[in-house]
Amino acid sequence: MVWPFARTADEALVVEKLANDHLRAVADIHAQTFSRPWTDGEIEDLMHTHSNWAFVARSADRPERVAGFTMLRTAVDEAEILTIAVK
């Protein structure tokens, strides 16, 4: 599969916890995907909430190339996807 940002079909992806370095890219992807996008400040607030988790899929070689992300909230033995989007 060729990812939208990849230069080659074999560009590796890494999934990791969302970091402040990813906020702008994640906010851009969210804005392109949803009619009421979250700002990078709203995303940052959610990512620092105790019960929330956020992950990005990005290029292994170029961390600024974010392919997508998800945010979820956990409560006791349940989890809820808050948002998910790909470029």
C-alpha positions in Angstrom: 0.0 0.0 0.0 1.3 3.5 -0.8 0.4 5.9 2.0 -0.6 9.4 0.9 2.5 11.0 2.2 4.9 8.2 1.3 7.6 8.6 -1.4 7.8 4.8 -1.8 5.4 1.9 -1.2 7.7 0.5 1.5 7.9 3.5 3.7 7.5 2.2 7.2 5.0 3.6 9.7 5.3 3.9 13.4 2.4 4.0 15.9 3.2 5.9 19.1 1.7 8.1 21.7 0.7 11.6 20.5 3.4 14.2 21.4 3.3 18.0 21.3 5.4 17.8 18.1 2.4 16.2 16.3 -0.3 18.7 17.4 -0.3 20.9 14.3 -0.3 17.9 11.9 -3.1 16.2 13.9 -5.2 19.4 13.9 -4.7 19.7 10.1 -5.9 16.2 9.5 -8.8 16.7 11.8 -9.7 19.9 10.0 -9.6 18.1 6.6 -11.8 15.3 8.0 -14.6 17.0 10.1 -16.9 19.9 9.6 -16.3 21.1 13.1 -12.6 20.5 13.6 -10.8 20.6 16.9 -8.0 23.1 17.3 -4.5 22.1 18.3 -5.3 23.6 21.8 -8.4 21.4 22.2 -6.4 18.3 21.1 -3.7 19.2 23.5 -6.2 19.6 26.4 -7.7 16.2 25.6 -4.3 14.5 25.3 -3.4 15.7 28.8 -6.6 14.5 30.4 -5.9 11.6 32.8 -8.3 9.0 31.2 -7.6 9.9 27.6 -5.2 8.3 25.2 -3.9 9.5 21.9 -1.8 7.8 19.2 -0.4 8.8 15.9 0.7 6.8 12.9 3.7 8.5 11.3 6.6 7.9 9.0 9.4 6.0 10.7 12.0 8.1 8.9 10.2 11.5 9.0 8.3 12.1 12.2 6.6 15.2 10.8 4.8 13.0 8.3 1.7 12.0 10.2 -0.6 9.6 8.4 -3.4 9.5 11.0 -4.4 9.5 14.6 -6.9 8.3 17.2 -8.0 9.6 20.6 -9.9 7.5 23.1 -11.1 7.7 26.6 -11.1 4.9 29.2 -13.4 4.4 32.1 -13.2 1.3 34.4 -13.4 -1.6 31.9 -14.7 0.3 28.8 -13.1 2.5 26.1 -14.7 5.0 23.8 -13.2 6.3 20.6 -13.4 10.1 20.7 -12.1 10.6 17.2 -10.1 8.9 14.5 -8.9 10.3 11.2 -6.4 9.5 8.4 -4.8 11.7 5.9 
